[in-house]
Structure formats: structure tokens, C-alpha cells
Amino acid sequence: MSKKNKPKKTLVNQILDKAKIKYEDVFITVKEGKPSSQNNPSDIIFKTLALTGDKTGPIIGIIPVQKHLSEKKLANISGNKKVKMIPQKDLQATTGYVHGANNPIGIRQRHDFPIFIDQLALTYGQMIVSAGEIGHSIKINSQELADFVDAQFSDLIE
């Protein structure tokens, strides 16, 4: 592949390369409101959601892209009474990323926010999460990602 056609490495790619953690670049497009990536089932695509808890402050929940987060479950496991989504206008100031580019690896490098991953990721064995840029993601072993970002697995979906 020539240098012109080679995708540039995001901060997430650089962090994983330095840590010698295996991953695969994945490029995702949205068709008819549903994400799709070539050669990857859509059920292993996960979204990284930034919320704020009434006791903990910012908190990260990672769930399959086609599922809905149970704020009640996330509040319970994180030691909060309530959690709510961080408003989009405050997202970049809180996480360092714009809507659609949030990722657990980049967030963990800057912040010590609690991170929770839905337990389905363990069942699948691998997951696709954003690489820090819209449309650019990575496929990574679920347990390796959780270990690297100090995340807990739990039931997070409705």
C-alpha cells in the first residue's frame, strides 16, 4: 500500500502500537441509519457513551451500537443514584472527543473516569470501538481492551 493510500494513525493507534496490543483498523460507514463495516458483523460494533453520575462525575459506558443503555443499571453498578448523558455541547471539553469519536483508550489516557463495558463484549471475544475519528475504528480483543483501560464488564443494556 502506498503512503498516499495508507490511513494515518490516530492517537489510539499510536497508544496501542506502543503498548504492543494487537488490533485491526476498521472503517465504518453508515447506511440507512445502521453502521456497517466490511467483513465484520454489526453486533460487535460498540459505542462509547459519556455520562455523568451524581456521585462519581463523568463515567463511560460501552454498549453494542444497536442496543440502548440502561442508565439505571449503569448508575447502580457505578455507585451512583442517577446518571445522565453529557450534553453534546460539553462532550469535547469533558472527554476530549466529539460525538461519534469517543473511545475508551483515548479517554483513559487523559482521564481516570470509571469505564464499564457491556458483558456481551466478553461473549463475542472481540469488539469494534472508535479509533478517535469518525468512521475510523479498531477491532480488538474485548478482555485485552478492558484490562488496558481498567474497565469492568457488566450488564448495561435495557
C-alpha positions in Angstrom: 0.0 0.0 0.0 1.4 3.3 -0.9 1.9 6.1 1.6 -0.9 8.1 0.0 -3.4 5.3 0.4 -2.3 4.3 3.9 -4.6 5.6 6.6 -3.0 7.9 9.1 -2.5 6.6 12.6 -4.8 8.1 15.2 -3.6 8.7 18.8 -5.4 5.4 19.7 -3.4 3.5 17.1 -0.2 5.0 18.4 -1.1 4.2 22.0 -1.9 0.6 21.1 1.3 0.2 19.0 3.4 1.5 21.8 1.7 -0.9 24.3 2.2 -3.8 21.8 -1.5 -4.6 21.8 -2.9 -6.3 18.7 -5.8 -4.6 16.9 -7.1 -4.2 13.4 -8.2 -1.0 11.7 -11.8 -1.0 10.6 -13.5 1.7 8.6 -17.2 2.1 9.2 -19.9 3.7 7.1 -23.5 4.4 8.0 -26.1 3.1 5.5 -29.8 3.6 6.2 -29.1 4.6 9.7 -27.2 1.4 10.5 -23.4 1.1 10.8 -21.7 -1.4 8.6 -18.1 -2.4 8.1 -16.8 -4.8 5.5 -16.3 -8.4 6.8 -17.4 -7.6 10.3 -20.8 -8.4 11.9 -22.5 -5.3 13.1 -23.2 -6.8 16.6 -19.6 -6.5 17.6 -19.6 -2.7 16.9 -19.8 -0.9 20.2 -20.4 2.8 21.0 -18.7 4.7 23.8 -21.1 6.8 25.8 -20.1 9.6 28.1 -22.3 10.2 31.1 -22.2 11.9 34.4 -23.1 10.4 37.7 -24.5 12.3 40.7 -21.7 10.9 42.9 -18.8 10.0 40.6 -18.9 12.7 38.0 -18.0 11.6 34.4 -18.5 7.9 33.7 -18.1 5.9 30.5 -20.4 3.1 29.3 -19.6 1.0 26.2 -22.5 -0.9 24.6 -23.3 -2.6 21.3 -24.2 0.2 18.8 -27.7 -1.3 18.1 -28.7 -1.5 21.8 -29.9 1.0 24.3 -28.1 1.8 27.6 -29.9 1.2 30.8 -29.0 4.3 32.8 -30.5 2.6 35.9 -28.1 -0.4 35.6 -25.1 1.8 35.0 -26.0 4.0 37.9 -26.3 1.0 40.2 -23.0 -0.7 39.3 -21.1 2.6 39.4 -22.3 3.7 42.8 -24.5 6.5 41.6 -28.2 7.1 42.3 -28.6 8.7 38.8 -26.5 9.0 35.6 -27.3 11.1 32.6 -25.8 11.7 29.2 -23.3 14.5 29.0 -24.8 17.2 26.7 -23.2 17.2 23.2 -22.0 20.8 23.7 -20.0 19.7 26.7 -18.7 16.4 25.3 -15.4 17.5 23.8 -14.5 19.6 26.9 -15.2 16.5 29.1 -13.7 13.6 27.1 -11.5 15.3 24.5 -13.6 13.9 21.7 -16.5 14.9 19.5 -19.7 12.9 19.3 -19.0 9.8 17.3 -15.3 9.7 18.1 -15.3 8.9 21.8 -13.2 5.9 22.6 -12.1 4.2 25.8 -8.4 4.2 25.0 -8.0 8.0 24.3 -10.3 8.8 27.2 -8.3 6.6 29.7 -5.0 8.3 28.6 -6.4 11.7 29.7 -8.8 10.9 32.5 -9.4 8.4 35.2 -13.2 8.1 34.6 -14.8 4.8 35.6 -15.3 2.7 32.4 -17.9 -0.1 32.1 -18.3 -2.4 29.1 -21.4 -4.4 28.4 -20.8 -8.1 29.1 -21.8 -9.1 25.5 -18.3 -8.0 24.5 -16.9 -10.9 26.5 -19.3 -13.3 24.8 -18.1 -12.1 21.3 -14.5 -12.2 22.3 -13.7 -9.1 20.2 -15.3 -5.8 19.7 -15.0 -2.8 17.4 -14.7 0.7 19.0 -13.8 4.1 17.7 -10.2 4.9 17.0 -10.8 8.5 17.9 -12.0 9.7 14.5 -15.5 9.4 13.0 -15.5 6.5 10.6 -12.2 5.0 11.8 -12.4 2.2 14.3 -10.4 -0.7 15.6 -11.2 -4.3 16.2 -9.7 -5.5 19.4 -9.9 -8.4 21.9 -12.5 -7.5 24.4 -10.6 -8.7 27.5 -7.4 -7.0 26.4 -9.2 -3.7 25.9 -10.9 -4.0 29.3 -7.5 -4.8 31.0 -5.8 -1.9 29.2 -8.3 0.7 30.2 -9.1 -0.8 33.6 -12.8 -1.4 32.6 -15.3 -3.7 34.2 -17.8 -5.9 32.4 -21.4 -5.7 33.4 -24.9 -5.9 32.1 -25.6 -2.4 30.8 -28.3 -2.7 28.2 -32.1 -2.5 28.5 
